[in-house]
Amino acid sequence: MKQPKWMSLLGLATRAGKVISGEELVVKEIRNSKAKLILLSEDASANTKKKVTDKASFYQVPVRTVQDRYILGQLIGKDARVTVAVLDKGFADKLISLLDES
């Protein structure tokens, strides 16, 4: 089975050094206006979801959810990750359009 395009693109963004992960780092980058897109796993804790989505909506950073933390971690070459921030506007815009299609 071929993986969806957004997954390949997230891998590419990671290799380009335009992706960070981990709740604290993601929140920090939102505050610094560097995060252009937040990817949040559906199985994140209610507390984490609220913290990240509240911060993102306050700073007007788009948020998209993905299936689970294991897929998200695997795509960026790490263990399970519940939240990932894309720091590049070009990658973020393309990811949003691909995620909204699927």
BELPETA-V617204 format. One record per pair of residues at least 12 apart in sequence whose C-alpha atoms are under 10 Angstrom apart, sorted by sequence separation. I is the first residue (numbers start at 1). GAP is how many residues later the second one is. D is the distance in whole Angstrom. If there is no record, write none. Layout:
BEGIN
i,gap,d
I,GAP,D
I,GAP,D
END
This chain:
BEGIN
i,gap,d
26,12,8
40,12,8
68,12,8
69,12,5
70,12,8
72,12,8
26,13,10
39,13,10
40,13,9
68,13,8
69,13,5
38,14,8
68,14,7
69,14,8
20,15,9
38,15,9
68,15,10
69,15,10
19,16,9
49,16,10
66,16,9
18,17,9
21,17,10
23,17,10
65,17,10
66,17,10
19,18,10
20,18,10
21,18,9
38,18,8
65,18,9
19,19,10
37,19,9
36,20,10
63,20,10
35,21,9
44,21,10
63,21,10
30,22,9
42,22,10
43,22,9
63,22,9
33,23,10
37,23,10
38,23,7
39,23,9
40,23,7
41,23,9
42,23,6
43,23,9
24,24,10
27,24,8
31,24,8
35,24,10
36,24,9
37,24,6
38,24,6
39,24,6
40,24,6
41,24,5
42,24,6
43,24,8
44,24,8
61,24,10
23,25,7
27,25,6
30,25,7
31,25,9
35,25,10
36,25,6
37,25,5
38,25,5
39,25,5
40,25,5
41,25,5
42,25,6
43,25,6
44,25,7
23,26,10
26,26,8
27,26,10
30,26,6
33,26,7
35,26,7
36,26,7
37,26,6
38,26,6
39,26,6
40,26,6
41,26,6
42,26,6
43,26,7
27,27,10
28,27,10
29,27,10
30,27,10
31,27,9
32,27,9
33,27,9
34,27,9
35,27,9
36,27,9
37,27,8
38,27,8
39,27,7
40,27,9
41,27,5
42,27,8
43,27,10
23,28,9
24,28,9
27,28,7
30,28,9
31,28,7
33,28,8
40,28,8
41,28,5
23,29,8
26,29,10
27,29,8
30,29,7
40,29,8
41,29,9
26,30,10
30,30,9
31,30,10
41,30,9
62,30,9
30,31,7
41,31,7
52,31,8
62,31,10
64,31,9
40,32,8
41,32,10
64,32,8
39,33,8
49,33,9
63,33,9
66,33,9
48,34,8
49,34,9
62,34,8
65,34,9
48,35,9
64,35,8
64,36,9
44,37,9
45,37,9
44,38,6
41,39,10
43,39,7
44,39,8
41,40,8
42,40,8
40,41,9
41,41,5
42,41,10
39,42,10
40,42,6
41,42,6
39,43,8
40,43,5
41,43,9
39,44,6
40,44,7
38,45,7
39,45,5
40,45,9
38,46,6
39,46,6
37,47,8
38,47,5
39,47,8
37,48,6
38,48,6
35,49,9
36,49,7
37,49,5
38,49,9
35,50,6
36,50,6
37,50,7
21,51,10
34,51,9
35,51,6
36,51,5
37,51,8
21,52,9
34,52,8
35,52,5
36,52,6
37,52,8
34,53,6
35,53,8
36,53,6
39,53,10
33,54,9
34,54,8
35,54,8
36,54,9
37,54,9
38,54,9
21,55,9
30,55,8
34,55,9
36,55,9
37,55,5
20,56,9
27,56,10
29,56,8
36,56,6
37,56,8
39,56,10
19,57,8
21,57,9
26,57,7
27,57,10
29,57,9
30,57,9
35,57,9
36,57,8
39,57,10
22,58,10
23,58,9
25,58,10
26,58,7
27,58,9
29,58,8
37,58,8
38,58,10
22,59,7
23,59,8
24,59,10
25,59,9
26,59,6
37,59,8
21,60,7
22,60,7
23,60,6
25,60,9
26,60,9
11,61,10
14,61,8
15,61,8
21,61,8
22,61,6
23,61,8
26,61,10
10,62,9
14,62,6
15,62,9
21,62,6
22,62,7
23,62,9
11,63,9
12,63,9
13,63,9
14,63,8
20,63,9
21,63,4
22,63,9
7,64,9
11,64,6
12,64,9
20,64,6
21,64,6
7,65,9
10,65,7
11,65,6
19,65,7
20,65,5
21,65,9
9,66,9
10,66,7
11,66,8
19,66,6
20,66,7
7,67,10
8,67,8
18,67,8
19,67,5
20,67,8
7,68,7
8,68,10
18,68,6
19,68,6
7,69,9
17,69,9
18,69,5
19,69,8
17,70,9
18,70,6
17,71,9
18,71,10
14,72,8
16,72,10
19,72,10
13,73,8
14,73,10
18,73,8
19,73,10
10,74,10
13,74,9
18,74,10
13,75,8
10,76,8
13,77,10
13,78,7
12,79,9
13,79,9
10,81,8
9,82,7
10,82,9
13,82,10
9,83,10
10,84,10
6,85,10
9,85,8
10,85,7
9,86,7
8,87,10
6,88,8
7,88,9
5,89,10
6,89,6
9,89,9
5,90,9
6,90,8
6,91,9
7,91,9
6,92,6
7,92,9
5,93,7
6,93,6
4,94,9
5,94,9
6,94,10
4,95,9
6,95,10
6,96,9
5,97,10
4,98,8
END
